Amino acid sequence: MKKENYAIAILSMVILGMSYVILTNNLMTSTNTAEHVGYTGLVCPTVTRVDGTVEDLGCYKNYLTYNGTNHTTAQLFEWPYGASATNVVDTMTLGNTTGNFEQSAHPGNITDCGLTQVKGLIWNASTAGQSGNVTNSTTWTSTCDNHVVNTTGLATVDEMYFAGNNFSTSVTLQSNDQLTVTWYVWITGS
């Protein structure tokens, strides 16, 4: 009698377990074909020293700010502000304080030494034949010694902080050193 109860209990658990797996697998493999929009940004800074040596700082993903998320929604769906061709992401900045996605302004925005923000960015298609991929490469030349840079950011025409990136290592620029920052942005649907 005890063996039969154990066998029934084990068989019941196996059936329940299989039912769970079958049901959750069906939920996870839904045939819903709705698409979603994805944002990926990559930032690749390099430093060219006055003596001609080049320091590649690597490439790292950036973060989209809360404001950037809302701005993207507004541009796509005219909500809550309405889309505006005059409020595009066209400004690149440098900074010297690390940031995060909650900030409404680029942290430690540098406003001197030839490292001020660049407005009127022209975005180029980064991969021929693929839509949704753009890139911009901007170069600054330092006019001061010992100037520390460790962030870059993108902003709109009205200076709404859209996205940012913290460099893996801070860079100390000397006079006539050049810092080139390249942003790659992919907007995808899948």
N, CA, C and O of each residue as an XYZ file, in Angstrom:
760
protein
N       0.817     -1.186      0.000
C       0.000      0.000      0.000
C       0.866      1.258      0.000
O       0.590      2.200     -0.743
N       1.913      1.279      0.828
C       2.792      2.447      0.879
C       3.515      2.642     -0.450
O       3.692      3.773     -0.903
N       3.937      1.531     -1.081
C       4.627      1.633     -2.364
C       3.707      2.230     -3.417
O       4.148      3.029     -4.244
N       2.425      1.850     -3.396
C       1.468      2.396     -4.352
C       1.265      3.893     -4.138
O       1.178      4.649     -5.105
N       1.189      4.331     -2.872
C       1.036      5.765     -2.564
C       2.254      6.557     -3.035
O       2.117      7.645     -3.594
N       3.454      6.001     -2.803
C       4.667      6.664     -3.268
C       4.695      6.750     -4.792
O       5.056      7.784     -5.355
N       4.316      5.669     -5.449
C       4.307      5.645     -6.909
C       3.305      6.649     -7.463
O       3.594      7.344     -8.437
N       2.118      6.727     -6.840
C       1.103      7.692     -7.287
C       1.589      9.121     -7.049
O       1.402      9.990     -7.901
N       2.212      9.367     -5.897
C       2.727     10.710     -5.591
C       3.818     11.105     -6.584
O       3.825     12.231     -7.081
N       4.727     10.196     -6.872
C       5.814     10.497     -7.813
C       5.249     10.701     -9.207
O       5.657     11.630     -9.905
N       4.323      9.857     -9.625
C       3.715     10.000    -10.943
C       2.963     11.328    -11.047
O       3.023     11.984    -12.087
N       2.267     11.728    -10.007
C       1.553     13.011     -9.987
C       2.520     14.174    -10.119
O       2.254     15.126    -10.853
N       3.645     14.102     -9.408
C       4.645     15.183     -9.494
C       5.237     15.265    -10.894
O       5.462     16.360    -11.410
N       5.489     14.118    -11.510
C       6.036     14.102    -12.867
C       5.033     14.719    -13.836
O       5.409     15.522    -14.689
N       3.755     14.348    -13.710
C       2.729     14.892    -14.600
C       2.583     16.396    -14.395
O       2.487     17.147    -15.365
N       2.565     16.844    -13.127
C       2.484     18.287    -12.852
C       3.698     19.020    -13.416
O       3.565     20.087    -14.016
N       4.874     18.447    -13.221
C       6.097     19.070    -13.738
C       6.091     19.188    -15.248
O       6.461     20.225    -15.799
N       5.666     18.115    -15.924
C       5.602     18.142    -17.384
C       4.560     19.145    -17.860
O       4.784     19.856    -18.840
N       3.426     19.206    -17.176
C       2.390     20.168    -17.538
C       2.914     21.588    -17.412
O       2.658     22.429    -18.274
N       3.647     21.855    -16.342
C       4.218     23.189    -16.142
C       5.171     23.537    -17.277
O       5.108     24.630    -17.840
N       6.052     22.604    -17.609
C       7.029     22.850    -18.674
C       6.317     23.090    -20.005
O       6.676     24.006    -20.745
N       5.331     22.289    -20.306
C       4.604     22.434    -21.576
C       3.877     23.775    -21.630
O       3.939     24.478    -22.639
N       3.193     24.126    -20.550
C       2.431     25.379    -20.530
C       3.346     26.604    -20.591
O       3.085     27.532    -21.357
N       4.406     26.614    -19.795
C       5.288     27.794    -19.813
C       6.050     27.874    -21.111
O       6.329     28.976    -21.586
N       6.399     26.750    -21.704
C       7.090     26.776    -22.986
C       6.179     27.364    -24.058
O       6.636     28.130    -24.907
N       4.906     27.016    -24.029
C       3.962     27.577    -25.001
C       3.815     29.074    -24.808
O       3.676     29.807    -25.787
N       3.841     29.547    -23.566
C       3.746     30.980    -23.314
C       4.992     31.703    -23.809
O       4.908     32.819    -24.322
N       6.144     31.065    -23.655
C       7.394     31.708    -24.029
C       7.628     31.676    -25.531
O       8.387     32.496    -26.048
N       7.005     30.762    -26.236
C       7.191     30.675    -27.683
C       5.937     31.138    -28.399
O       5.462     30.499    -29.338
N       5.414     32.252    -27.941
C       4.212     32.819    -28.542
C       4.464     33.146    -30.006
O       5.583     33.489    -30.388
N       3.436     33.041    -30.812
C       3.561     33.355    -32.233
C       3.291     34.829    -32.496
O       3.137     35.231    -33.649
N       3.233     35.632    -31.455
C       3.021     37.066    -31.611
C       4.160     37.642    -32.451
O       5.330     37.444    -32.122
N       3.837     38.341    -33.514
C       4.865     38.871    -34.407
C       5.077     40.373    -34.213
O       5.686     41.019    -35.065
N       4.585     40.936    -33.112
C       4.774     42.369    -32.869
C       6.259     42.680    -32.771
O       7.028     41.915    -32.190
N       6.652     43.807    -33.343
C       8.051     44.207    -33.318
C       8.310     45.146    -32.156
O       7.382     45.756    -31.625
N       9.580     45.263    -31.757
C       9.969     46.222    -30.736
C      11.132     47.049    -31.263
O      11.848     46.645    -32.179
N      11.294     48.199    -30.666
C      12.366     49.098    -31.065
C      13.504     48.965    -30.061
O      13.269     48.940    -28.853
N      14.714     48.880    -30.548
C      15.879     48.781    -29.680
C      16.863     49.896    -29.983
O      16.987     50.331    -31.128
N      17.566     50.358    -28.947
C      18.588     51.401    -29.093
C      19.896     50.826    -28.589
O      19.958     50.298    -27.479
N      20.935     50.924    -29.388
C      22.273     50.548    -28.956
C      23.216     51.659    -29.364
O      23.196     52.113    -30.508
N      24.031     52.092    -28.439
C      25.015     53.120    -28.740
C      26.388     52.653    -28.310
O      26.531     52.008    -27.272
N      27.380     52.969    -29.086
C      28.754     52.589    -28.803
C      29.614     53.825    -28.965
O      29.461     54.569    -29.934
N      30.523     54.050    -28.018
C      31.408     55.212    -28.062
C      32.846     54.722    -28.088
O      33.231     53.856    -27.302
N      33.646     55.287    -29.006
C      35.031     54.863    -29.185
C      35.942     56.097    -29.170
O      36.113     56.738    -30.207
N      36.533     56.442    -28.015
C      37.444     57.592    -27.971
C      38.898     57.192    -28.253
O      39.337     56.109    -27.866
N      39.633     58.072    -28.927
C      41.076     57.919    -29.116
C      41.747     59.258    -28.860
O      41.157     60.317    -29.078
N      42.980     59.197    -28.397
C      43.762     60.407    -28.138
C      44.973     60.394    -29.058
O      45.684     59.393    -29.145
N      45.206     61.506    -29.745
C      46.414     61.669    -30.539
C      47.262     62.720    -29.836
O      46.903     63.896    -29.781
N      48.390     62.274    -29.302
C      49.278     63.170    -28.566
C      50.038     64.071    -29.533
O      50.154     63.777    -30.723
N      50.542     65.153    -29.004
C      51.250     66.130    -29.824
C      52.455     65.499    -30.530
O      52.870     65.974    -31.588
N      53.022     64.425    -29.948
C      54.164     63.756    -30.591
C      53.733     62.740    -31.653
O      54.579     62.080    -32.257
N      52.409     62.610    -31.887
C      51.896     61.734    -32.927
C      51.460     60.355    -32.446
O      50.844     59.610    -33.209
N      51.764     59.997    -31.196
C      51.320     58.695    -30.706
C      49.803     58.701    -30.519
O      49.208     59.712    -30.146
N      49.197     57.545    -30.788
C      47.749     57.410    -30.695
C      47.408     56.426    -29.580
O      47.953     55.323    -29.530
N      46.510     56.826    -28.690
C      46.040     55.968    -27.603
C      44.578     55.625    -27.862
O      43.711     56.499    -27.839
N      44.312     54.350    -28.108
C      42.945     53.873    -28.322
C      42.361     53.526    -26.958
O      42.895     52.662    -26.263
N      41.288     54.176    -26.569
C      40.682     53.945    -25.257
C      39.629     52.841    -25.277
O      38.991     52.580    -24.257
N      39.439     52.193    -26.417
C      38.464     51.108    -26.518
C      37.086     51.628    -26.882
O      36.875     52.836    -26.994
N      36.156     50.712    -27.064
C      34.781     51.064    -27.387
C      33.864     50.504    -26.308
O      34.026     49.362    -25.878
N      32.910     51.305    -25.876
C      32.020     50.911    -24.797
C      30.604     51.378    -25.087
O      30.399     52.419    -25.711
N      29.622     50.598    -24.627
C      28.220     50.982    -24.784
C      27.933     52.223    -23.954
O      28.520     52.430    -22.892
N      27.027     53.035    -24.455
C      26.616     54.207    -23.693
C      25.279     53.941    -23.043
O      24.646     52.916    -23.295
N      24.853     54.863    -22.210
C      23.536     54.733    -21.589
C      22.606     55.784    -22.177
O      23.010     56.919    -22.433
N      21.361     55.390    -22.384
C      20.315     56.299    -22.832
C      19.683     56.864    -21.572
O      19.267     56.098    -20.702
N      19.600     58.182    -21.450
C      19.031     58.787    -20.249
C      17.513     58.655    -20.245
O      16.911     58.338    -21.271
N      16.894     58.898    -19.088
C      15.430     58.927    -19.021
C      14.896     59.969    -20.009
O      13.928     59.715    -20.727
N      15.535     61.139    -20.038
C      15.118     62.172    -20.987
C      15.264     61.685    -22.426
O      14.417     61.973    -23.272
N      16.341     60.946    -22.703
C      16.550     60.412    -24.044
C      15.467     59.424    -24.440
O      15.021     59.413    -25.587
N      15.043     58.595    -23.496
C      13.959     57.647    -23.758
C      12.669     58.394    -24.069
O      11.973     58.067    -25.030
N      12.350     59.399    -23.256
C      11.139     60.187    -23.489
C      11.222     60.955    -24.805
O      10.226     61.078    -25.518
N      12.402     61.470    -25.127
C      12.586     62.206    -26.374
C      12.355     61.283    -27.577
O      11.700     61.665    -28.547
N      12.900     60.071    -27.501
C      12.712     59.112    -28.589
C      11.234     58.805    -28.775
O      10.738     58.764    -29.902
N      10.524     58.587    -27.656
C       9.084     58.339    -27.728
C       8.372     59.516    -28.373
O       7.501     59.330    -29.223
N       8.744     60.734    -27.970
C       8.108     61.927    -28.526
C       8.351     62.025    -30.029
O       7.436     62.342    -30.789
N       9.575     61.755    -30.454
C       9.894     61.854    -31.875
C       9.163     60.787    -32.694
O       8.751     61.040    -33.826
N       9.007     59.599    -32.117
C       8.340     58.518    -32.843
C       6.821     58.651    -32.848
O       6.162     58.344    -33.841
N       6.272     59.116    -31.715
C       4.824     59.069    -31.560
C       4.188     60.420    -31.262
O       3.006     60.490    -30.926
N       4.964     61.491    -31.382
C       4.476     62.845    -31.132
C       3.815     62.974    -29.758
O       2.811     63.670    -29.605
N       4.386     62.298    -28.766
C       3.882     62.370    -27.398
C       5.062     62.398    -26.455
O       6.027     61.702    -26.770
N       5.118     63.084    -25.378
C       4.140     64.062    -24.907
C       4.378     65.454    -25.478
O       3.510     66.316    -25.338
N       5.521     65.710    -26.116
C       5.838     67.056    -26.587
C       5.518     67.264    -28.060
O       5.346     68.398    -28.507
N       5.442     66.205    -28.792
C       5.278     66.314    -30.230
C       6.634     66.280    -30.925
O       7.603     66.857    -30.432
N       6.700     65.617    -32.048
C       7.960     65.511    -32.791
C       8.342     66.862    -33.367
O       7.483     67.667    -33.728
N       9.630     67.096    -33.447
C      10.106     68.371    -33.955
C      11.431     68.185    -34.671
O      12.398     67.703    -34.082
N      11.477     68.561    -35.926
C      12.723     68.458    -36.677
C      13.769     69.420    -36.143
O      14.958     69.255    -36.415
N      13.340     70.431    -35.380
C      14.299     71.383    -34.824
C      14.822     70.940    -33.469
O      15.672     71.622    -32.897
N      14.347     69.828    -32.939
C      14.806     69.355    -31.637
C      15.539     68.025    -31.776
O      15.305     67.097    -31.001
N      16.413     67.936    -32.751
C      17.156     66.712    -33.018
C      18.387     66.619    -32.118
O      18.808     67.611    -31.522
N      18.953     65.429    -32.027
C      20.186     65.216    -31.265
C      21.334     65.689    -32.150
O      21.717     65.010    -33.102
N      21.883     66.872    -31.824
C      22.905     67.459    -32.696
C      24.087     68.035    -31.941
O      24.881     68.774    -32.525
N      24.231     67.716    -30.646
C      25.284     68.308    -29.824
C      26.077     67.209    -29.121
O      25.496     66.302    -28.524
N      27.413     67.294    -29.195
C      28.287     66.367    -28.472
C      29.100     67.167    -27.460
O      29.645     68.225    -27.772
N      29.169     66.639    -26.247
C      29.890     67.320    -25.173
C      30.941     66.405    -24.571
O      30.906     65.186    -24.741
N      31.873     67.022    -23.866
C      32.862     66.298    -23.073
C      32.670     66.704    -21.619
O      32.183     67.798    -21.332
N      33.052     65.820    -20.704
C      32.913     66.132    -19.285
C      34.026     65.509    -18.465
O      34.846     64.742    -18.969
N      34.033     65.861    -17.182
C      35.054     65.322    -16.284
C      34.465     64.801    -14.976
O      35.145     64.775    -13.950
N      33.197     64.386    -15.015
C      32.538     63.745    -13.877
C      31.673     62.633    -14.426
O      30.922     62.856    -15.376
N      31.754     61.434    -13.853
C      30.971     60.324    -14.392
C      29.478     60.566    -14.221
O      29.045     61.246    -13.290
N      28.708     59.999    -15.129
C      27.270     60.217    -15.127
C      26.494     58.918    -15.148
O      27.065     57.828    -15.147
N      25.147     59.063    -15.167
C      24.262     57.909    -15.266
C      22.973     58.319    -15.962
O      22.772     59.490    -16.283
N      22.111     57.350    -16.187
C      20.903     57.556    -16.976
C      19.869     58.452    -16.310
O      18.929     58.887    -16.975
N      20.011     58.743    -15.017
C      19.017     59.563    -14.318
C      19.285     61.066    -14.454
O      18.426     61.875    -14.105
N      20.443     61.442    -14.949
C      20.801     62.857    -14.991
C      20.105     63.590    -16.130
O      19.884     63.040    -17.208
N      19.767     64.845    -15.861
C      19.081     65.640    -16.874
C      20.049     66.540    -17.647
O      19.668     67.129    -18.658
N      21.280     66.649    -17.184
C      22.301     67.444    -17.881
C      23.612     66.659    -17.867
O      23.865     65.867    -16.959
N      24.434     66.889    -18.879
C      25.707     66.181    -18.953
C      26.576     66.569    -17.762
O      26.768     67.757    -17.506
N      27.106     65.588    -17.029
C      27.874     65.883    -15.813
C      29.259     66.450    -16.113
O      29.957     65.967    -17.004
N      29.646     67.469    -15.368
C      30.986     68.035    -15.496
C      31.281     68.592    -16.868
O      32.416     68.511    -17.338
N      30.279     69.155    -17.518
C      30.406     69.670    -18.872
C      31.603     70.627    -18.981
O      31.670     71.626    -18.266
N      32.539     70.316    -19.874
C      33.737     71.145    -20.046
C      33.414     72.304    -20.980
O      32.856     72.106    -22.059
N      33.767     73.507    -20.558
C      33.432     74.707    -21.333
C      34.655     75.546    -21.665
O      34.515     76.714    -22.028
N      35.857     74.976    -21.548
C      37.066     75.757    -21.820
C      38.133     74.879    -22.485
O      37.899     73.703    -22.765
N      39.277     75.456    -22.725
C      40.463     74.763    -23.243
C      40.258     74.092    -24.596
O      40.889     73.078    -24.894
N      39.368     74.664    -25.420
C      39.129     74.096    -26.739
C      38.294     72.825    -26.711
O      38.174     72.141    -27.727
N      37.714     72.500    -25.550
C      36.971     71.252    -25.395
C      35.473     71.496    -25.198
O      34.778     70.669    -24.609
N      34.987     72.622    -25.689
C      33.572     72.966    -25.522
C      32.691     72.101    -26.414
O      33.172     71.450    -27.342
N      31.393     72.105    -26.119
C      30.455     71.281    -26.884
C      30.455     71.671    -28.359
O      30.697     72.819    -28.730
N      30.175     70.671    -29.176
C      30.097     70.871    -30.623
C      28.632     70.740    -31.016
O      28.001     69.714    -30.763
N      28.102     71.781    -31.632
C      26.710     71.786    -32.077
C      26.646     71.594    -33.589
O      27.625     71.812    -34.303
N      25.474     71.183    -34.056
C      25.268     71.017    -35.494
C      25.890     69.754    -36.043
O      26.341     69.730    -37.188
N      25.921     68.689    -35.232
C      26.492     67.426    -35.701
C      25.782     66.947    -36.965
O      24.564     67.065    -37.094
N      26.546     66.421    -37.864
C      26.002     65.781    -39.052
C      26.201     64.285    -38.870
O      27.331     63.803    -38.788
N      25.096     63.557    -38.807
C      25.154     62.109    -38.624
C      25.250     61.440    -39.982
O      24.552     61.820    -40.922
N      26.111     60.451    -40.083
C      26.318     59.723    -41.329
C      25.816     58.301    -41.172
O      25.838     57.745    -40.074
N      25.363     57.712    -42.271
C      24.998     56.299    -42.232
C      26.257     55.504    -41.936
O      27.248     55.620    -42.656
N      26.229     54.689    -40.873
C      27.455     54.002    -40.465
C      27.671     52.688    -41.195
O      28.802     52.207    -41.270
N      26.623     52.104    -41.728
C      26.760     50.856    -42.473
C      25.952     50.985    -43.752
O      24.728     51.112    -43.715
N      26.627     50.955    -44.853
C      25.945     51.140    -46.136
C      24.856     50.094    -46.319
O      25.066     48.909    -46.058
N      23.706     50.540    -46.766
C      22.620     49.630    -47.059
C      21.790     49.211    -45.859
O      20.819     48.472    -46.019
N      22.146     49.663    -44.652
C      21.365     49.299    -43.464
C      20.714     50.546    -42.903
O      21.380     51.564    -42.709
N      19.417     50.475    -42.640
C      18.730     51.629    -42.079
C      18.870     51.624    -40.570
O      19.084     50.578    -39.957
N      18.749     52.797    -39.977
C      18.783     52.907    -38.531
C      20.164     52.970    -37.922
O      20.279     53.002    -36.696
N      21.218     52.988    -38.720
C      22.586     53.024    -38.212
C      23.235     54.347    -38.575
O      23.331     54.698    -39.751
N      23.685     55.088    -37.553
C      24.346     56.364    -37.818
C      25.619     56.472    -36.985
O      25.788     55.777    -35.983
N      26.509     57.359    -37.423
C      27.766     57.568    -36.717
C      28.176     59.031    -36.818
O      27.814     59.726    -37.768
N      28.929     59.484    -35.835
C      29.536     60.812    -35.895
C      30.875     60.747    -35.191
O      30.991     60.157    -34.116
N      31.877     61.344    -35.788
C      33.213     61.397    -35.222
C      33.617     62.862    -35.107
O      33.646     63.587    -36.101
N      33.928     63.290    -33.892
C      34.287     64.686    -33.636
C      35.648     64.739    -32.956
O      35.937     63.931    -32.073
N      36.487     65.691    -33.369
C      37.828     65.843    -32.798
C      37.962     67.202    -32.138
O      37.596     68.225    -32.717
N      38.492     67.205    -30.921
C      38.806     68.431    -30.188
C      40.322     68.520    -30.046
O      41.000     67.496    -29.958
N      40.855     69.744    -30.025
C      42.273     69.981    -29.755
C      42.366     70.786    -28.471
O      41.815     71.882    -28.372
N      43.066     70.235    -27.493
C      43.198     70.897    -26.191
C      44.090     72.131    -26.312
O      45.117     72.103    -26.991
N      43.686     73.211    -25.647
C      44.508     74.432    -25.616
C      45.097     74.658    -24.237
O      45.690     75.706    -23.982
N      44.942     73.682    -23.335
C      45.468     73.780    -21.968
C      46.234     72.506    -21.622
O      46.084     71.476    -22.278
N      47.050     72.596    -20.586
C      47.751     71.429    -20.060
C      46.954     70.825    -18.907
O      46.221     71.521    -18.204
N      47.116     69.517    -18.730
C      46.543     68.779    -17.597
C      45.033     68.890    -17.493
O      44.496     69.079    -16.402
N      44.351     68.776    -18.613
C      42.888     68.833    -18.603
C      42.344     67.407    -18.644
O      42.620     66.660    -19.582
N      41.563     67.030    -17.616
C      41.045     65.672    -17.489
C      39.684     65.559    -18.173
O      38.798     66.389    -17.968
N      39.534     64.509    -18.994
C      38.268     64.209    -19.672
C      37.956     62.739    -19.400
O      38.826     61.880    -19.548
N      36.709     62.446    -19.000
C      36.346     61.044    -18.797
C      34.909     60.713    -19.200
O      34.448     59.596    -18.965
N      34.191     61.671    -19.806
C      32.836     61.383    -20.279
C      32.576     62.092    -21.594
O      33.260     63.048    -21.958
N      31.583     61.603    -22.285
C      31.054     62.287    -23.457
C      29.539     62.129    -23.419
O      29.018     61.185    -22.825
N      28.845     63.053    -24.051
C      27.386     62.985    -24.052
C      26.805     63.567    -25.318
O      27.457     64.323    -26.038
N      25.555     63.196    -25.574
C      24.799     63.746    -26.688
C      23.625     64.529    -26.125
O      23.032     64.146    -25.117
N      23.302     65.621    -26.781
C      22.173     66.447    -26.352
C      21.413     66.925    -27.577
O      21.904     66.864    -28.704
N      20.187     67.408    -27.322
C      19.364     67.955    -28.392
C      19.691     69.432    -28.579
O      20.469     70.010    -27.821
N      19.084     70.031    -29.600
C      19.279     71.452    -29.886
C      18.990     72.304    -28.650
O      19.702     73.272    -28.383
N      17.934     71.942    -27.886
C      17.598     72.720    -26.687
C      18.315     72.201    -25.441
O      17.904     72.485    -24.317
N      19.403     71.431    -25.652
C      20.320     70.959    -24.616
C      19.708     69.964    -23.641
O      20.119     69.910    -22.481
N      18.736     69.177    -24.086
C      18.225     68.080    -23.284
C      19.225     66.928    -23.396
O      19.530     66.474    -24.499
N      19.734     66.456    -22.259
C      20.748     65.392    -22.204
C      20.139     64.081    -22.680
O      19.265     63.525    -22.016
N      20.594     63.585    -23.823
C      20.003     62.425    -24.486
C      20.686     61.111    -24.088
O      20.013     60.158    -23.696
N      22.007     61.059    -24.188
C      22.758     59.833    -23.898
C      24.152     60.208    -23.432
O      24.642     61.299    -23.724
N      24.789     59.299    -22.706
C      26.127     59.574    -22.205
C      26.993     58.337    -22.187
O      26.512     57.222    -22.387
N      28.281     58.544    -21.944
C      29.234     57.458    -21.866
C      30.352     57.846    -20.917
O      30.910     58.940    -21.011
N      30.675     56.943    -20.003
C      31.816     57.113    -19.107
C      32.992     56.346    -19.700
O      32.893     55.138    -19.917
N      34.105     57.032    -19.965
C      35.287     56.364    -20.509
C      35.770     55.324    -19.493
O      35.557     55.481    -18.291
N      36.415     54.271    -19.977
C      36.964     53.254    -19.076
C      38.108     53.837    -18.255
O      38.334     53.415    -17.121
N      38.824     54.793    -18.812
C      39.893     55.483    -18.097
C      39.845     56.960    -18.426
O      39.528     57.352    -19.549
N      40.162     57.769    -17.441
C      40.246     59.218    -17.677
C      41.433     59.517    -18.578
O      42.426     58.790    -18.585
N      41.314     60.594    -19.335
C      42.394     61.034    -20.216
C      42.835     62.408    -19.741
O      42.005     63.290    -19.522
N      44.139     62.590    -19.582
C      44.675     63.904    -19.251
C      45.322     64.465    -20.507
O      46.308     63.929    -21.013
N      44.741     65.562    -21.003
C      45.213     66.166    -22.252
C      46.184     67.304    -21.952
O      46.024     68.046    -20.983
N      47.181     67.417    -22.799
C      48.127     68.531    -22.762
C      47.829     69.434    -23.968
O      47.082     69.049    -24.867
N      48.406     70.608    -23.978
C      48.199     71.517    -25.114
C      48.518     70.817    -26.432
O      49.539     70.142    -26.561
N      47.631     70.989    -27.402
C      47.727     70.435    -28.752
C      47.471     68.932    -28.841
O      47.542     68.378    -29.939
N      47.174     68.243    -27.724
C      46.696     66.866    -27.813
C      45.302     66.908    -28.419
O      44.545     67.852    -28.192
N      44.968     65.880    -29.191
C      43.643     65.807    -29.802
C      42.883     64.613    -29.252
O      43.438     63.527    -29.086
N      41.609     64.831    -28.972
C      40.721     63.760    -28.537
C      39.641     63.601    -29.599
O      38.912     64.545    -29.904
N      39.546     62.389    -30.162
C      38.511     62.088    -31.139
C      37.519     61.129    -30.493
O      37.905     60.091    -29.957
N      36.247     61.482    -30.547
C      35.194     60.631    -29.997
C      34.255     60.252    -31.133
O      33.723     61.116    -31.829
N      34.058     58.950    -31.311
C      33.156     58.449    -32.344
C      31.980     57.757    -31.675
O      32.154     56.836    -30.877
N      30.784     58.213    -32.010
C      29.541     57.591    -31.542
C      28.950     56.774    -32.680
O      28.850     57.249    -33.811
N      28.561     55.547    -32.372
C      27.797     54.702    -33.276
C      26.445     54.464    -32.616
O      26.386     54.096    -31.443
N      25.373     54.668    -33.348
C      24.025     54.453    -32.802
C      23.253     53.569    -33.765
O      23.208     53.821    -34.969
N      22.633     52.506    -33.200
C      21.796     51.604    -33.975
C      20.384     51.645    -33.412
O      20.181     51.429    -32.217
N      19.415     51.919    -34.263
C      18.000     51.813    -33.898
C      17.489     50.605    -34.674
O      17.537     50.575    -35.903
N      17.003     49.620    -33.947
C      16.624     48.368    -34.587
C      15.181     47.990    -34.266
O      14.617     48.450    -33.273
N      14.612     47.179    -35.082
C      13.315     46.563    -34.847
C      13.449     45.085    -35.092
O      14.055     44.664    -36.077
N      12.893     44.303    -34.212
C      12.983     42.858    -34.424
C      11.730     42.176    -33.932
O      11.615     40.954    -34.024
